[in-house]
Amino acid sequence: MRLRIRLSRDGESFIARLSPYHADVLHRALTCLRARQRGDTALAVQVGAGAKAVDALAARLAGDHARSFDLRLSAAEVHVLHSALTAAPLMFLDGRDRLFSEELFHRETGSFREHFDALARSLVEEVSKA
């Protein structure tokens, strides 16, 4: 499994080459935040966009993708995806000490935190190269 999202520049936009797993992880990050949101203002602080923008981006990633595909993204949308990947694990702080729970995270997202981290890092690296 490749944990790197490739981005290329096309004018003011980016073209992301997404595997089915990438699309699923990104979709789960967005929908996880939406499901656990504490209002539109809190969501905007977390990802830099409101519920409508997050839902629209999640809809573009939804579905059972059989193969890799290209997705055109604005810089703002790349920011939302990066923020969702880094903010989602914070929704899984458990217990009195509010420590990260890998078990809860994996149960709800179907993925590992390391995968979210690797994909978030790849977005930053790819934007800087594009």
Order of alpha helices (4+ residues) and beta strands (2+ residues): beta-beta-alpha-alpha-alpha-beta-alpha-beta-beta-alpha-alpha
